[in-house]
Amino acid sequence: MWGDVLGLALLASLNPMLLGLILIMLSRPRPVQNLLAFWVGALIVNVPLWLGSLAALHWIPSFESFAHDMATAHPSSGIRPLQLGTGVFCVVVVILIATRMLVLRWGRRPVPVGADGDTSTLLLESDPQATVEPSAGRFRSHHLVEKVRGLFGRAKVAWESGAVWVSLLFGLAYIAPPPLILLVHTMIVGSGASLGTQIVAVLAFVFVMLAVLEVALLSYAVSPTHTQAVLEPIHVWAQAHRMMILLVLFAAVGSWQVVAGAGLI
C-alpha cells in the first residue's frame, strides 16, 4: 500500500496545474513569502478534505456511492459530471482572461483625431468612465458596476503589490481532483490497515503531493543565495508572461477536463 500511495503522490506532485501555479507565485513580488502562503493555503484546504472524505467513507455508506457517481462516467452517456463542470469553469476563466488581454492591448492603441484624418495628433481610446452620466433609472446598476470595478481595482493593487493573502487564496483554491481522492482512499481503505495507519497514509500523500513547493521552500531555507540565483531568471520570465501563463494553464486544464468529462476519451 505504501509504495502505491507514495508513488501516486509523486506523480501528483508533477501536476502541470501545480507547476503553473508555482510559476505564478514566482512572478509576484516577494516570491518566497507568496510560495509559503500558497503552501499553507493548500494544506488548510486539503488536509481536512482528505481526512474528512476518509472518515465519510468509513462512517457514511451512501457517500462512497455518491462520490463514485460524481467521479465516474455515466453508463448511458459517458459523461463525468464533476470533470465536465470543472472544465466548463476553466473555459469561462480562459475567456475572461483573453478578453482582458485584448481590451488592454486595444486600449493602448493610439487612434487619429481630426476631420482631415491627420495622424499628427493622437489620442488614446476614451476611458469608459468618461461616458455620459447614467440616467436616474440606471443609477442603481451604475452604482453596482462602480462597486464591482472598485473591487477589481483593489484586487489588482493587492496582486501587483505582492500581498500574501492573494497567494493564500490561490492555495485555498488548489484542491486535489475528486477522482484522485477516491482512487487513493480506495487503495488505503482496501489495504486493511488500521485507522491510524490510514490517517498517516493520507497525511503522507498530501505532503508528498506538494513536494515541489516544499523542496523550493526548503532550498530557500538551506541556501537562499543559491536558490535565489537559480530562480531569479524564472521569476523575471514568469513576471513578464504571467497573464499568458494563466491563460495557457486554464486552457490546458479546461480542455482536458471538458474532453474527459464529456466521455470523449
N, C-alpha and C positions, 0 to 999 in steps of 0.2 A: 504493500500500500504506500509506504513512504517514498519509494522510488518513483512510482507513477505520479503521486501528488506533486512532489518537488520538481520532477521533470516537466510536468504540465505547467507549473508555476513559472519555471524559467522560460518556457515558450511564451507564456502570457506577458512576461516582463519585456519581451521584444515586440509587443503590440505597437503597430505603426501609429495608432492614435496617441498612445502614451509618449512615444518618442517625439511626435509632433508637438504635443503639449509642453514637453520639456524644452523644445526649441523656442516655443512662445515665451516660456518663463525666462529663458536666457536672453530673449530680445528686450526684456524690460530693464529699466534702471534697477540697481541693487539685485542682481540675479541670484545671489546666494540666499538672501532673505526670502525672495519670492519662491525659489525652489523649496526651501524649508516650509514655507506657508502652504504650498501646494501639497507637499508630502503629508503635513499634519491634517489638512482638509481631507485628503484621500483616506487616511486612517480613520478619521472621525466618522466617515460615512460607511466605509467598507467593513470595519471590524464589527459594529453592531449588525450590519446587514447579513454578513456571513454567519455570525453566531446566532442571530435571530432566525434565519432560514434553517439552520441546523436544528434548532430547538423545535421549529414548526414541523419539520419532517418527523421528529420523534413524537411529538405530543398532539399534532393535529393531522389525523389521517387524510382528511379531504384536501389539505394543502398540497400534498405530493401530486395528486391528480390534476389540480388546478395549475400548478407550475408546469407540469408536463404538457398540458393542453396549450398553454400560452407559448411555450418554447419550441414545440414540435409542430410539424406540418399537419394540416387538416387532411383527413383521409380522402375527401372528395375533391378539394380544390388545391391542396398542396401549399396553402398559404400559412405562413407563420406570423400570427398577429403582432407579437412583440417586436420581432425583427422588422416587419414592414412598417410599423408605426415609428420605430427609431429611424429608419431610412428616410421616411417622409419628412420627419422633423429636420434631419440633417440637410435634405434638399432645400427646405424652406430657408434654413440658415445660409446656404450657399447663394440662393437668390438674393437675400438681403445684403450679403457681403459684396456680391458682384454689382448690385445696384448702387451701393455706396461708392464703390471704386469708380464706377462710370460717372456718377454725379460729381465726385471730387475731380476727376480728370477733365470733364467738360466744364466744370465751374471755373477752372483755371485758364481756360482758353480765351484769349482776347478776341473781341468782336468789333468790327468797324462801326463808326458812327458818322453821321453827316449825310445830307441828302445827295451829295455828289459822289458818294462811295469812296471818299478819300480815306485811306487807311493810316494816315499820319497821326490821327488822334484815335487812340484805342481805349476801350472801356471794358472792364471785366463784366461778366454777366451779373445781372442785378441780384441783390440779396432777396430771398423770398420774404424776409421781414419788411422789405421796403415797399410792399404792395399796399393797395388801398386798405384802410382800416375796415374791419368787418362790420356789417350792419348789426343793429340791435338784436335781430333774430338769430344771428350767428355768434353772438357774444360768448355763449357757453362753450360751444365747440371750439372757438378760437382760444378761449382760456384753457381748455383741456389740452389743445395742441401745444400751447406755450409751456404748460407744465411738463408734458412729455419731452419737449425739446430741451427744457432746462434740466430734466433728469438725465437725458442722454449727454448733455453737456458736462454735467458733474461727473458722470461715469467716465467720459473721455479724459477729463482732467485727472481723475484718480488713476486711470490706466497709464497715461503718459508720465505721471509723476512717480510711478513705481510703487503705489500704495499696496502693501502686502495683503490687505483684505481682499483685493481683487483676485490674487492668486489663491487665497484660501477658498474663495467661491468656486474657482476652477477645480480645485481639489475636491470640494464637496460634490461637484457635478461629475467627477470621474468615478463611475460605478462599473464594476465588472459585469459583463453580459450575463443575463439570467441563464441562458443555456450552459455557459461555463460553470456558473454556480451549481446548477442542477447536476451537471456531469461530475464535478468534484465531490459534491455531497453524496452522490450515488456510490462513488468509489470508496469514500471514507466510511459511510454507514454500512456498505456491503462488506467491508473488511472484517466486521465482527469485533472490532476493537472496543475497549471500554469507552464510556462517555468522556472521561478525562482525556484519554488519548485522542479521541476525535476532536475535542476542542483545541488541543495543542496542534493537531494537524491542520485545522482550519486557520489558526493564527499564523502558523508557519507559511501556509500558502499565500496569505495576504501580504506578509512581509517580503517573501521572495518575489511575488508579483510586482512589487515596487522596487525591485533590486537596482534597476538603473538609476533611479532617483537616489537611493541610499548610497550607492557607490560614488555618485557625484558629490553628495554632501560629505561623505567620509573622506574623499580626496581633498576637499576644501579644508577639512579639519586637520588632516595629517600634513599636507603640503600645499598650503594656499597659494604660494607664489607660482609653483609649477603648474598647478591646476588652472590658475588664472591665465597663465601663458598659453595653455592648451585651449581653453575655452573662449579666450578673448576673440579670436577670429570668428568662431561660431557665433558669439554674441553680436559682433558687428554685422555679420551677414544676416543673421536672423532679424536684427532690428531693422535692417533696410528692406526686408521682404516679409515682414510679419503678416500683413494682410493677405499676401499671396499664400503664405504657409497655412493660414486659417482656411482660405478658400480651397486649396488642394486637399487639406486634411478632411474637411467636412464633405467635400465632393467624393473623395475616395471611400470614406466610411459610409456615406449615404447611398452611393451607387451600389456598393456591395450588399448593404442591408436590404435595399429595395429588391435587388435581384434575388437574394437568398430568401427574403420574406415572401416574395411572390411565387416561390417554388419553381423558379426557372433553372436552378442548379441543384 
